[in-house]
Amino acid sequence: MIEVNLCRTLIVDDEMLIRQGIKHYIDWEQEGFLIVGEASNGQEALELIESTNPHIIITDIVMPIMDGEELTRIVKEQYPQIEIIILSSFGEFDYVRSTFQNGVVDYILKPKLDAQNLLKALKTASSRIPAFQKVARNTDARLYLGQIIHKLVSGYEASYDMNSVLNSFPYSQYCLLGVDLKTLRNDIQTKLEEAIPHYIDQAAHYSFQFDQNIHVLLLNVNKENMDRVISLACSFAEANPSISLVLSEEFIELSQIGTIYKESLLKLINYRFYFPHKQFLTKRDLPELPVKQESFNLDWFTEEFKRKNFDEAFRYLLEHVGLLSKSYTTEVYEYKAFFGNIIFNITILLSNMEYNVKELENARYSYFKSIEDASNADETAALLNQFIEEAKACIFSSQTQPDNLNMKKIMEYIRTHYAEPITLKDVAKQFHFNPSYLSNYFSTHNNEGFIEYLNKIRIEEAAKLLIQGTVSISEISGMVGYSDHSYFCKVFKKIKGVSPSQYKRKQTLR
């Protein structure tokens, strides 16, 4: 088994230029070190320690929120094994002196921060870490291998001595086992590597972290041992229910690692968003994708809302969400964006329709934040369901007012009798209104006049019949309540923007 871990280093400084300078002063992997994260203050650094598990922290003294002195004290109390290097200016030596009392290994004056002084401090720190004392003799081979893998994963071509690679990786198959660091406990990485020889007799491995959120284990085994790799991952996930694992496809050449990392491992990590109940995911676990669904028809949804066909609109929305949640190749940010946009649109629509949406508007930004933070598709969909229930309560509260109940009955009557030659007088008589009063009442409560609403209902029904294509345009005009065909065509073009025949051709070509 080859020893492959680099000395993990965390950089903490509130000045981005200082952090960038530190990162570019030396060839980190060439020297045996790996930058696993950076923070702008002590508080951010403490939050990163659990996920990055650093061996060394390089920290500035003077920073906002939590300075380097307090950070040093807390780290040495909670993580005594971590070595700390202090950065300071000339006038801050009293602070530096106090950090030495807490056990820092070295300090560097910022005016003298260069490659030589930085490397000297890093090597002093690593010499105090037992694990790196033991593997020092293997450094050259280990770093050579690390450089090759880093280049290949970065997408660059890397020329290397095949015999040297075969000495480290003598078996026929490779695969990548990825651990989501958002679920990773401090000791999981070590436990996973220690478990390998218990499951696989012949295996070599290399650990690396190219993305700060993913720890990757490159495994090299013979083909007949691939089932044991799966057994290792399944057993480890079962024994550690808080973690999430994915396993890439197999590959036979180290040169393929960059493609496999991007096209297999990273995609599986993203797909896990849609499979929250699967701790361990491989390509073979993925179900068949549903037939490509049509884009969400926001225009239709909006029109149904304006007509107050809320049940139909919400049913369509939830059906779309159900299909979207099964389309696991959809980018997570795109999936979440849909939920945020629909919540925003529903709130605006109800507000424009003069519903009392004060509570919905107050809750809206809380929903946006919760959707952004949601860890999986089920959680995101549950948030939308919760919002819909609140929206329905808002609608019901307004609809139970007497004026709204009357308006709803009138609109239902028009939708039922639109194909008949009904007039404003007919509807007024049906509901015992004065026609003039009904005209004003309708416009006040529906943001459009009686004739406009009746024409809209008729033209929408005509559009449905045109798409079906089973009857002629002249027949359709009579079927939706128009006795004058030319008037029907005029109204249709005004509402749809094109003539009935143009609309029919346009829909046929889709």
Buried (B, 14 or more C-beta within 10 A) or exposed (E): EBBBBBBBBBBBBBEEEBBEBBEEBBEBBEBBBBBBBBBBBBBBBBEBBEBBBBBBBBBBBBBEEBBBBBBBBBBBEEBEEBBBBBBBBEEBEEBBEBBBEBBBBBBBBBEEBEEEBBBEBBBBBBEBBEEBEEBEEEBEBBBBBBBBBBBBBEEEEBEBEEEEBEEBBEBBBBBBBBBBBEBBEEEBBEEBBEBBEEBBEEBBBBBBBBBBEBBBBBBBBBEEBBEBBBEBBBBBBEEBEEBBBBBBBBBEEBBBBBEBBEEBBBBBBBBBBBBBEBBBBBEEEBEEEEEEEEEBEEEEBBBBBBBBBBEBBBEBBEEBBEBBBBBBEBEBEEBBEBBBEBBEBBBBBBBEBEBEBEEBEEBBEEBBEBBEEBBBBBBBBEBBEEBBEBBEEBBEEBBEEEEBEBBEEBBEBBBEBBBEEBEBEEBBEBEEBEBEEBBEBBBEBBEEBBEBBBBBBBBBBBBEBBEEEEEEBEEBBBBBBBEEBEEBBEBBBEBBEEBBEEBBEEEEEE
